[in-house]
């Protein structure tokens, strides 16, 4: 899909808007929309998605208020944001309703 970034970012300041698979390594890592991947740096910030963060301070804009800022480690898991029905690896059994 157009506009999506998938890959690695290594630098002082890294940023991605929407990512189905991104690994960020830097001083400041930002994902103001959605992120699926890993952030490693001094400061890590992401809005929503499936991700893990390792840094001096980690910020998440979604989730319970008490878990939005933590030192050293942070994570968020929201599978609904990245469902891709065209993906041959996607397990469609989870979407079937029991009759």
C-alpha positions in Angstrom: 0.0 0.0 0.0 1.2 3.5 -0.8 2.6 5.6 2.1 3.5 2.6 4.3 7.0 2.2 5.5 8.5 -1.3 6.1 12.1 -1.7 7.1 14.8 -0.3 9.4 15.5 3.3 10.4 18.9 4.1 12.0 19.7 7.7 12.9 19.6 10.5 15.5 15.8 11.2 15.0 13.6 8.7 13.3 9.9 9.0 12.3 7.3 7.0 10.5 3.5 7.8 10.1 2.1 4.3 9.3 4.1 1.1 9.4 3.2 -2.5 8.9 6.8 -3.5 10.1 9.4 -1.0 11.2 12.4 -1.2 13.4 13.7 2.2 14.7 17.1 2.6 16.3 18.1 6.2 17.3 18.2 8.9 20.0 14.6 9.9 19.4 12.1 7.5 17.7 8.6 8.8 16.7 5.5 7.1 15.3 2.7 9.6 15.5 0.1 7.3 13.9 0.5 3.5 13.9 3.5 1.3 14.4 4.1 -2.4 14.2 7.7 -3.1 15.2 10.3 -2.2 17.7 11.8 1.2 18.9 15.2 1.4 20.6 16.6 4.7 21.8 16.7 7.3 24.5 13.1 8.5 23.9 10.5 6.4 22.1 7.0 7.5 21.2 4.1 5.8 19.4 0.4 6.3 19.2 -1.1 2.9 18.5 -0.4 -0.5 17.0 1.7 -3.6 18.0 5.1 -2.5 19.2 7.8 -2.8 21.8 9.9 0.1 23.1 13.2 0.1 24.8 14.5 3.4 26.0 15.2 5.8 28.9 11.6 7.1 28.5 8.8 5.4 26.5 5.5 7.1 25.5 2.3 5.6 24.2 -0.7 7.8 23.3 -3.2 5.0 23.6 -4.0 2.6 26.4 -4.8 3.2 30.1 -3.6 6.5 31.5 -1.3 4.8 34.0 0.6 3.0 31.2 1.3 5.8 28.8 4.7 6.9 30.1 7.2 4.3 31.5 10.9 4.1 31.9 13.0 1.5 30.1 10.3 -0.6 28.5 6.9 -0.1 26.9 4.6 -2.1 24.7 1.2 -2.0 23.0 -0.8 -4.7 21.3 -3.7 -3.9 19.0 -4.1 -6.5 16.2 -7.2 -4.9 14.7 -5.2 -2.0 13.3 -3.1 -4.1 10.9 -5.5 -6.8 9.6 -4.7 -7.4 6.0 -7.1 -9.8 4.3 -4.9 -9.9 1.2 -1.9 -11.3 3.2 -1.4 -15.0 2.4 0.0 -15.5 5.9 -3.1 -14.1 7.6 -5.1 -16.7 9.6 -8.7 -16.2 8.6 -10.0 -18.7 11.2 -10.0 -16.0 13.8 -12.6 -14.0 11.9 -15.1 -16.8 11.4 -18.2 -16.7 13.6 -19.4 -19.8 15.3 -22.8 -20.9 14.1 
